[in-house]
Amino acid sequence: MMKLIVSIAALVAMVAAAPALDDANAQILTQENVLEADGKYGWKFSTSNGIQQEESGQGGVAVQGSASWVGDDGVPIVLTYTADENGYHPQGVHLPTPPPIPDYILRALRYIEARNAQNV
């Protein structure tokens, strides 16, 4: 029994002494950059702590990309996005969503629309 306790204690000590894969000690595992003469570009990288990101597009016109990492709670997070003349459009299940529009507001908007249609 004593050998088991000593073995468990030794195992716990080894795990505690192991180097952490935290953000401060992360290493870049892969990195690519592409820049074309017509303004098209692309880049991507991945790190030892699980961060991955990539983006491509036409400089100053439109881009699309994605990023992924593991949150503090251990849950993987994936973000995809586009940006163009209509703005920045992120998507991901981790992003907050607005509450539904209340029925009385929807009714008021329909009423206003109907009144405007009558006045045209």
N, C-alpha and C positions, 0 to 999 in steps of 0.2 A: 504494500500500500504506500509506503514511504517513497519507493522508486517512482510510482505513478505521480505522486504529488510533485516530486522534484522534476520529473519529466515535463509535466504540465507547466510548472513555473519557468522552466528553461525555455519552453516553446513560447510562452507569453513574452518573456524577455527578448527573444529573438525577433518576434513580430514587432514589438515596440521599438526595437533598435533599427529595424529595416528602414531604408530611405523612403521618404514619402514622395508620391508622385503629385506634388502640389504645383500650383501655377508658377511659383517662384523658381522652381527647378525644372520646369518643362523644357523640353528640347524640340526643335523643329525637325520633324522626320522627313517631310517632303515639301518642296516648294517649287512652283513653276510660274513663270511670267512670260506673257506673249504680248508684244506691241507691234501692230502692223502699220504700214505707212499711211493707210487710209483712215486711221484713227480707231480702228477696232482693237480691242484689247481683251485679255483674259489673264486671270491669276488664280492660284489656289495654293493652299498649304494645309498641313496637318501637324499636330504636335503630340508629344508623348503623353500628355494628360487628357487626350481625347478630343481636343478642339479641332474642328475641320471647317474651313471656309473657302468659298470660291465665288468668283464674279466674272462676268464677261459682258461685253457690250460695245456700243459705239460711243466714243468719248463725247460728252456734252449732249447726247441725244437720248439714249436709252440704255439701261443696264438691267441685268437679272443676276441673281445670285442666291446663295444659301450659306447658312452657318449652322453648326451643330456643336453641342457641348453637353457635359453632364452637370446638372444643377447641384447645389449644395445638399439637396435631399436625395441625391443619387439617381434622379429621374432624368433620362436623356431629353434634351430640348433640341428641336429642329425648327429653324426659322428660314423661310424662303421669302424672297422679295423681288419686286420689279420697281424701277423708277423711270419715269418718262415725262412727257409734257403734261400728263395728268397727275403727277406727284409721285410720292413714295407709297408703295403698297406692300406692307409686310403681311405674312401669313404664318400662323403657327398655333397649335392647340393651347400653348401656354399664354397667349395674348388675351387680355381681357376683351369681352364683347359688351356692347351697350345693351341696356335692358330693352325689352320690346316697347314700342310706342303705345301708350295707353289708348284705349278705344275712343275716349272722348276727344282726344287730339286728332285721331284719324277721321272721326265724324266731322270735326270742325274743318279739317283740310278739304274733305269732300264737299262740304257746304260752300266754302270759299271758291273752290274750283267751279262748282255749278253756277254760282252767282257771277263769276267772271265770264263764263261761257254765255250766260244770258245777256250780258252787257256788250258782247262783241258783235 
